[in-house]
Amino acid sequence: MADEGSVSRRNTLRLSGAAMLAGLAGCTALPSAPGRAESDGNGGDPVAVASFFSFFDFGRKIADGTPLTVRNLVPTGLHGHGWEPNASIIQDITEADAFIHVGEDFQPWADRAIQTITGDGIETALINVREGIELEDLAASLDREEEGVGAERGKDPHFWLDPLRAMRSVDNIAEGFVEIAPEYADAFRENAETYKSEVLERIHAEYRAIFDRAQRDIVQLAAHNAFQYIGVRYGVQMRPLVTNLAASGDVKPADIREAERVIRENDIRYIANGVFESQRPAQQLVRETAVDAYFPVTPYAGVREEWVEENWGYEEIAYNINMPTFEIVLGNETPEDAAPSEGWVEQWRNFEPI
């Protein structure tokens, strides 16, 4: 079980809906996110741009209290894996002091930007958040040759779902920031240590408590295969309906039949579905099986407009989206008891796409 401080923090976040985090104004995800050109009016302070929401959020926490600005390149409402930006994004990257990315073979557009930077001798620093992180093998059902499998062939790239693995990416970002703004090295490293100890450690403890008290060890997802790292860390089977790694992947009749079997054999009443994915397969399972409803999960790959307005990051999404849904689908709590705020069940029970 989590300690009293962990539970207290969770309750605080549930009541508030979000913790107010410094520095979001001007850093929200826009279709054409600003690069260094816009920041020149701020005295030429350094700018880092991120290819993925989770690492934008980590980056802004690490840069807090320094002149470094961190911007998210992925537009609000879109999933960070599978989005194809327009040409202006490449300019934003090449005009920035640093580009925070998830490593090769995960976001093709990011790979092209890296090739441009290295091939043309552009001085934008490259910060690979995946450096030094041990990855899990892909599930046996996955096609090793599918486009966008990420990381290296045969490996699952979604490591940041595991809060403990995510800590290494926080260190990678901090050291990347030290390279471009060494005068703030102490601040970057101190912020990184604080975030790891006060946020990621707490999230790990909360997840551990949720999964330890569960009466079942299987979760049926009507989403793509992005949650293996939670299953590995906390000893639960994550059964994705979409067996490839792309959020836009097709659902085959055999996938539906397998999900129906899992639901029937495990007496599953509630399933989880991706916030930024199609709801049609989940709706089909509600119609055709004993499932009563689906609720939201997300691999922290994007944000909704209201999340931006409430300044949600990785922490707030964990507490307000993923944790309550895992409580429900594991059978720990009823939807009403698990809800972190008034109106949550009404908003998220069998939710419609954004």
HELIX and SHEET records of a PDB file:
HELIX    1   1 GLU A    4  SER A   16  1                                  13    
HELIX    2   2 ARG A   36  SER A   39  1                                   4    
HELIX    3   3 ASP A   40  ASN A   42  5                                   3    
HELIX    4   4 PHE A   53  ILE A   62  1                                  10    
HELIX    5   5 ALA A   87  GLU A   95  1                                   9    
HELIX    6   6 PRO A  108  GLY A  119  1                                  12    
HELIX    7   7 PHE A  159  LEU A  161  5                                   3    
HELIX    8   8 PRO A  163  ILE A  180  1                                  18    
HELIX    9   9 PRO A  182  TYR A  184  5                                   3    
HELIX   10  10 ALA A  185  TYR A  195  1                                  11    
HELIX   11  11 LYS A  196  LEU A  200  3                                   5    
HELIX   12  12 GLU A  201  ASP A  212  1                                  12    
HELIX   13  13 GLN A  228  TYR A  234  1                                   7    
HELIX   14  14 PRO A  253  GLU A  265  1                                  13    
HELIX   15  15 ARG A  280  GLU A  288  1                                   9    
HELIX   16  16 GLU A  305  GLU A  309  1                                   5    
HELIX   17  17 TYR A  314  ILE A  317  1                                   4    
HELIX   18  18 ALA A  318  ASN A  322  3                                   5    
HELIX   19  19 MET A  323  VAL A  329  1                                   7    
HELIX   20  20 PRO A  335  ALA A  338  1                                   4    
HELIX   21  21 TRP A  344  TRP A  348  1                                   5    
SHEET    1   A 4 THR A  69  ASN A  72  0                                        
SHEET    2   A 4 VAL A  47  ALA A  50  1                                        
SHEET    3   A 4 ALA A  98  HIS A 101  1                                        
SHEET    4   A 4 ALA A 125  ASN A 128  1                                        
SHEET    1   B 2 ILE A 218  HIS A 224  0                                        
SHEET    2   B 2 GLN A 237  VAL A 242  1                                        
SHEET    1   C 2 TYR A 270  GLY A 274  0                                        
SHEET    2   C 2 ALA A 293  VAL A 297  1                                        
END                                                                             
